[in-house]
Amino acid sequence: MKKTLIFAGILLLTAVALVIYGNSRIPAPSFHGSLAHILPPPPPGWTMKTREIADTPEIKEAVGEILNYDDGVFVDYTNGMDRLSVYIAYWKPGKMSQRLVATHTPDVCWVGSGWAKESSETVTNLSVDGNLLPPAEGRVFRIQGNAEYVWFWHVIGPEVKTYATGFVPPWYAPLIDLARKGLNQREEQFFIRLSSQNPLNSLSLEPVLNPVLRKLPLPAPFLK
């Protein structure tokens, strides 16, 4: 009887170990190539300029150490006084904790840099070519009297993480993640941010916004 219990215990531990191993293996990435190459060229009348993610070598090094991304791109599309800024960062599977990426949203980084957050919303009914896109996190920030309108998405594997209009997650949030997704918390991630001094649904931005939305590495859109 004792040997049977020992053997059953070994089998149980082996099964648990196999489940943990199977759920914790780093999946293969689905994104290949360069983020810079997925962005569309500027439409007629617009220009496109690549920006440094950080302005100085010191800040660039600090950003690289903190965000630790595998690829990133930051561009401005401009037409006269109109501007659409597009920032995308990418992490391969297993590279970065999703909760660490979540601490570098504009809600945290921009406010920490002196911006004031004026409003938060979940932007639904975004569509392109008749396809409904995942809801975006909508924000309005202001600094030195200037407003900046923002949409952002944090893509984790096949899903977009919701931030419930900027609330601080509870201490037990990691347990919720574990209950929802199991031990596999190491999927590839994108952080996508669109911003402008104009509301992003302005008619003046439409010629460039739609081509950009078509190219963003968002999960497959839902048909209307």
C-alpha positions as CSV (number, residue, x, y, z in Angstrom):
1,M,0.0,0.0,0.0
2,K,2.8,2.4,0.9
3,K,4.6,1.7,-2.3
4,T,1.4,2.2,-4.3
5,L,0.9,5.6,-2.6
6,I,4.5,6.6,-3.3
7,F,4.2,5.5,-7.0
8,A,0.9,7.5,-7.3
9,G,2.6,10.5,-5.8
10,I,5.4,10.3,-8.3
11,L,3.0,10.0,-11.2
12,L,1.1,13.0,-9.9
13,L,4.2,15.1,-9.5
14,T,5.3,14.0,-13.0
15,A,2.0,15.0,-14.5
16,V,2.1,18.4,-12.8
17,A,5.6,19.0,-14.0
18,L,4.6,18.1,-17.5
19,V,1.7,20.5,-17.4
20,I,3.9,23.3,-16.0
21,Y,6.5,22.6,-18.7
22,G,3.9,22.5,-21.5
23,N,2.3,25.8,-20.3
24,S,5.5,27.7,-19.7
25,R,7.4,27.0,-22.9
26,I,8.0,30.1,-24.9
27,P,5.9,30.0,-28.0
28,A,7.2,30.8,-31.5
29,P,6.8,34.4,-32.6
30,S,4.2,35.1,-35.2
31,F,5.7,38.5,-36.3
32,H,8.6,38.6,-38.6
33,G,10.3,41.5,-40.3
34,S,10.6,45.1,-39.3
35,L,8.0,47.5,-37.8
36,A,9.4,50.3,-39.9
37,H,8.4,48.4,-43.1
38,I,4.8,47.8,-42.1
39,L,3.9,51.4,-41.9
40,P,2.3,52.9,-45.1
41,P,3.9,55.7,-47.1
42,P,2.4,59.1,-46.6
43,P,-0.6,59.9,-48.7
44,P,-0.5,62.8,-51.3
45,G,0.2,66.1,-49.6
46,W,1.6,64.5,-46.4
47,T,5.2,63.8,-45.4
48,M,6.6,61.1,-43.2
49,K,9.6,61.6,-40.8
50,T,11.1,59.0,-38.5
51,R,11.8,60.2,-35.0
52,E,14.2,59.1,-32.4
53,I,12.5,57.2,-29.6
54,A,14.7,59.2,-27.2
55,D,16.4,62.5,-27.8
56,T,19.8,61.9,-26.3
57,P,22.1,58.8,-26.2
58,E,21.7,58.7,-22.4
59,I,17.9,58.7,-22.5
60,K,18.0,56.3,-25.4
61,E,20.1,53.8,-23.4
62,A,17.8,54.2,-20.4
63,V,14.7,53.6,-22.6
64,G,16.3,50.5,-24.1
65,E,17.2,49.2,-20.6
66,I,13.7,49.8,-19.2
67,L,11.5,48.8,-22.1
68,N,13.9,46.2,-23.5
69,Y,12.0,45.9,-26.7
70,D,13.1,43.8,-29.8
71,D,11.9,46.4,-32.3
72,G,10.5,49.9,-32.3
73,V,9.4,52.6,-34.6
74,F,8.3,56.2,-34.1
75,V,7.2,58.4,-37.0
76,D,5.4,61.6,-37.7
77,Y,3.0,62.1,-40.6
78,T,2.5,65.8,-41.3
79,N,0.5,68.0,-43.6
80,G,0.8,71.6,-42.8
81,M,-0.4,72.0,-39.2
82,D,-1.9,68.5,-39.1
83,R,0.2,65.7,-37.5
84,L,-0.3,62.0,-36.7
85,S,2.4,60.4,-34.6
86,V,2.7,56.6,-34.7
87,Y,4.7,54.7,-32.1
88,I,5.0,50.9,-32.1
89,A,7.2,48.6,-29.9
90,Y,7.5,44.9,-30.1
91,W,8.6,42.2,-27.7
92,K,9.3,38.6,-28.8
93,P,7.6,35.8,-26.7
94,G,9.3,35.5,-23.3
95,K,11.1,38.8,-23.6
96,M,9.1,41.0,-21.3
97,S,6.5,40.6,-18.6
98,Q,3.1,42.0,-19.7
99,R,2.8,43.8,-16.4
100,L,6.1,45.5,-16.9
101,V,5.0,46.7,-20.4
102,A,1.7,47.9,-18.8
103,T,3.7,50.2,-16.5
104,H,4.9,52.2,-19.5
105,T,1.6,53.3,-20.9
106,P,1.0,57.1,-21.3
107,D,-1.1,56.9,-18.1
108,V,2.2,56.2,-16.3
109,C,5.1,57.6,-18.4
110,W,3.5,60.8,-19.7
111,V,2.0,61.7,-16.4
112,G,5.3,61.0,-14.7
113,S,6.9,63.4,-17.2
114,G,4.7,66.3,-16.3
115,W,1.7,65.8,-18.6
116,A,-1.8,66.2,-17.1
117,K,-4.4,63.6,-18.0
118,E,-7.7,65.3,-18.8
119,S,-9.9,62.4,-19.8
120,S,-10.0,58.6,-20.3
121,E,-12.3,56.5,-22.4
122,T,-12.6,53.2,-24.3
123,V,-12.9,54.0,-28.0
124,T,-15.2,51.5,-29.6
125,N,-16.7,51.2,-33.1
126,L,-13.3,51.9,-34.8
127,S,-13.4,50.3,-38.2
128,V,-11.5,50.2,-41.4
129,D,-12.7,48.7,-44.7
130,G,-15.9,47.5,-43.0
131,N,-14.1,45.6,-40.3
132,L,-14.4,46.5,-36.6
133,L,-11.1,46.9,-34.8
134,P,-10.4,46.1,-31.2
135,P,-11.3,48.9,-28.8
136,A,-8.6,51.4,-28.2
137,E,-7.7,53.2,-25.0
138,G,-8.5,56.9,-25.6
139,R,-6.8,59.6,-23.6
140,V,-6.4,63.4,-23.7
141,F,-3.3,64.8,-22.1
142,R,-2.2,68.4,-21.8
143,I,1.1,70.1,-21.1
144,Q,1.9,73.8,-21.1
145,G,-1.5,74.5,-22.5
146,N,-1.2,72.1,-25.4
147,A,-3.5,69.1,-25.8
148,E,-2.5,65.7,-27.2
149,Y,-5.1,63.2,-28.2
150,V,-4.1,59.5,-27.8
151,W,-5.3,56.1,-28.8
152,F,-3.3,53.1,-27.7
153,W,-3.4,49.3,-27.7
154,H,-1.4,46.8,-25.7
155,V,-1.5,43.5,-27.7
156,I,-0.7,40.3,-25.9
157,G,-0.7,37.3,-28.2
158,P,-4.2,37.2,-29.8
159,E,-5.8,39.6,-27.4
160,V,-5.8,43.3,-26.6
161,K,-5.5,44.2,-22.9
162,T,-8.0,46.5,-21.5
163,Y,-7.0,49.2,-19.0
164,A,-10.5,50.2,-18.0
165,T,-9.8,53.9,-18.6
166,G,-6.6,54.0,-16.7
167,F,-7.5,52.4,-13.3
168,V,-4.8,51.1,-11.1
169,P,-4.9,47.2,-11.1
170,P,-5.5,45.6,-7.8
171,W,-2.8,43.7,-6.0
172,Y,-4.4,40.4,-6.9
173,A,-4.3,41.2,-10.7
174,P,-1.5,38.6,-11.4
175,L,-3.8,35.9,-9.8
176,I,-6.6,36.9,-12.2
177,D,-4.1,36.6,-15.1
178,L,-3.1,33.2,-13.9
179,A,-6.7,32.0,-13.6
180,R,-7.6,33.3,-17.1
181,K,-4.5,32.2,-19.0
182,G,-2.8,29.6,-16.9
183,L,1.0,29.5,-16.6
184,N,1.6,30.7,-20.2
185,Q,2.2,34.4,-19.6
186,R,5.0,34.7,-22.1
187,E,3.3,35.6,-25.4
188,E,4.6,38.1,-27.9
189,Q,3.5,41.7,-27.3
190,F,3.0,45.0,-29.2
191,F,2.4,48.4,-27.8
192,I,0.8,50.7,-30.3
193,R,0.2,54.4,-29.8
194,L,-1.4,57.0,-32.1
195,S,-1.4,60.6,-31.1
196,S,-2.1,64.1,-32.5
197,Q,-2.8,67.6,-31.4
198,N,-6.2,67.1,-33.1
199,P,-8.8,64.6,-32.1
200,L,-7.9,61.4,-33.8
201,N,-11.3,61.1,-35.5
202,S,-10.9,64.6,-37.1
203,L,-11.7,64.7,-40.9
204,S,-8.3,66.3,-41.4
205,L,-6.5,63.2,-40.2
206,E,-8.7,60.7,-42.2
207,P,-6.4,60.5,-45.3
208,V,-3.5,59.2,-43.2
209,L,-5.4,57.5,-40.3
210,N,-7.1,54.9,-42.4
211,P,-4.0,53.7,-44.2
212,V,-2.2,53.4,-40.8
213,L,-5.1,51.5,-39.2
214,R,-4.9,49.0,-42.0
215,K,-1.3,48.2,-41.3
216,L,-1.2,48.1,-37.5
217,P,-0.3,44.7,-36.0
218,L,-3.7,44.4,-34.2
219,P,-5.5,41.0,-33.8
220,A,-7.6,40.0,-36.7
221,P,-10.5,42.4,-37.0
222,F,-14.0,41.3,-36.2
223,L,-16.4,41.5,-39.2
224,K,-19.4,43.7,-38.7
